[in-house]
Amino acid sequence: MNTIASPADERRHGSNLETAFDQGKKSYFDAKRNKSVIRVLPGEHYVTSDPSQEVIVTILGSCVAACIRDPHTGFGGMNHFMLPQSDTGNWGSVNANMRYGNFAMETLINEVLKTGCPRERLEVKLFGGANVTTAKVLVGDLNSKFALNYLKYEGFAAKSYDLGGDIPRRIHFYPDTGKVDRLLLRRKDDSKYLREEIEYQNSLPSKAQVSGKIDLF
């Protein structure tokens, strides 16, 4: 199994993306790539309507993002989810505290399946799950284990994944080709890019409840 998917040169830091982050922009046009850049925030997902003209970007600490697409059409998207603290990473007997990851995965998978893509053709890549705090509970490990167990339980195989460690990541996903550039955020001031993820984590209730049920097609 390839554990690092298309790593980018770690010295490259896109100033346009950093400016967009500082200004709170969700999207902007990147003249260098000649594509629209779409930022996926924690707790969100995005599915492209124009695969050849868009690149989907997110910044991950302990959260996990799945990049899912139909390799025949290039139609696909990305989610960004954090699971509340849980004593188990098992997917088969998922409890309420695990529903955020479940909802994020099923929602994105269903969006791609609705285009006529058969389940067996889905291409899935996973990123994130770093242990970026000194907390006793290693949230990144729990998220990584959940994501891998989810795919196993649902009968999917990850084409590639880059999970774990203790360094945040920035992910650039090109749905038309499936290419993913991974940038490790090693610089001291890169910690500011985790602000949105930390705020999202703090907003989650201690006992998360997500109503309703989503079935895979």
N, C-alpha and C positions, 0 to 999 in steps of 0.2 A: 504494500500500500504506500503510495506517495504521500508523505506527511507534510510536504511544503509545496504549495501550488503557486507556480509562476511568481517567485519572489522578485520584487522590484529592487533596483539599486537603492540601498538603505540611506544613501547620502542625498537622494532626491526628496525635496519637500516642495510641493506645489504651492506657490505663494497665492494663487487664485483661490485654492480651497481654504487656505488659512484665513484669507480675507473674508471669504464667504462665512466661515465659522464665526469669526469675530463679529460680523455684522448680522448674524442670525439668518442668513439666506438659506433657503431650501434648495435652490437651483440657480445655475448660472451657465453662460456659454463659455467654453474653453476654446479659444482660438487656436491654441497649439495642437489640441487633439481634433479640432473641428467637430466637436460634439457638445451636446448639452449634458451637464453634470447634475445628477440628482442625488441629494443627500438623504439618506435614510436615518432617522433619529431613533433612539431607544423606544421600543414598544410599537414601532411602525413597520410597514412593509410597503414595497413599491414594485409594480409590474410594468414593464415598458410596453408602450404601444408602437414604438419605432426603434427596434433593436439596433439597427445600423447607425442611428444618430444619437444614441444616449449611452452614457456610462454611469453606473450606479455606485455610489461611494458611501462608506460608513466608517466610523471610528469605534474600535472595540477595546474594552478593558476586560472585565470578567464576563461581559455579555457574549453571546454567540450569534453569528449571522450565517444563514444558509443562502447560497446562490443556487437557484434552481432554474433549469431551462429545458426547452425542447431543442436538441442539437440539430434537428432537421429544418426548423423554421427560425431559430434564434429567439423565439419568444420566451421571455423568462423574467425573473425578478429576484429581489433580495428581501429578507426580513432581518430584524434585529431584536433579539429577545433576551430577557434576564429572568431566571427562575427565582422565586423567593426562596429563602433558606429552607432546606428540607433535610430530613435525616436519611432519605433514600434517593438514589439516582435511578432507580428501576422504572422502566416505562410500562411494563406489563400490568402492574397494579397501581397505576397512576392515581395520586390523590389530588385534592383541590389545590394544594400548594404547587403542583406541577402544571396546572392548566395553562399558564401563560405560554410556555414553550410549545405545548400541544396545539393551542389555538394558532400560534404564529406559523407553525409548520403546516398544519392542515389547510389554513387559509391560502398560503402561497402555493402549495401543491395543487389545490383545487383550481386556482386561477389559471395555472398552466394546463391542467387536464381539460378544462372547459374549451380550450382551443382545438381539441381533437387529438392531443398528444396521448398515446397509450402510456399506462403506468410504467411499463418495462423500458420505455424510451427516455424517461426523465433522467437528466444529468444533475447530480447533487454534489455540491462542494460546501465544506464547513470551515468556519474560521472563528477565532477568538478564544474565550475561556481562560484568559490569563489570571493568575492570582496576583492582583495588583495592590492588595492591602495586606496588612499584617493580622487581620482578623483570624480568630481561632477556626472558624468555618471557612474552608477554601471554596468560595462560591464558584470560582472559575472551573475548578475540578468537577463540581457538581453539574455545572452547565454543560461541560464537555461530555461527561458521562451520559447525561440525559440525551444530548443530541445524537451520539453514536448508538445508544440503546434504542432511541426512537426509530432510526433508520433500520436497524436490525429487526425490530419488532414488526415494522410495517413492510418489510421485504425489499428495502432499497439498499443499494451499495453506494458508498461515497466514492465518487471518481477521484477525489483528492480531499485532504483536509490538513489544516494547520491549527492545532489546538494546544492549549496549555502554556506553560512557561510563566514568566512574571513580567513580561513587557507588553504594553498596549500595541495594537496594530491599526493601521489604516488600510482599508480594502477598496480596490478599484475593480469593479466587475463589468466586463464587456459582454453583454448577453448575446450579441450576434455571433461571436467566435467562441465564447466560453472562457476567454482569457481572464485571469485574475492576477492583478499586481498586489503584492503584499509589502507594506512598508512598516518596519518596526520603529516605534516612536521612542527613541532612546534619549533624546535631548531633555535636559532638565526642565525646560519650559513647556515640554509637550504635555505635561500633566494637565494643563488647562483644557485640553481637548477632551478630557474625561468628565468635564463638568456636567454635561447633559446626561451622561450615563449615571453619575452619582446622584443627581437630582431625581432621575427616574427611579433609581433603586430606593431612595428614601421615601418616595411617594407611594410605594407598594405597601398595602396593609400587611400586618403580621400574619394574618390568615386569609390568603387570597381566595376569593370566590369568583368564578367566571361562570355565568349562567348560560344555559343553552348547550347544544351539542352540534358539532360539525362532523359530517360523514364524508369520507373520501369517495369520490366517484369511482 
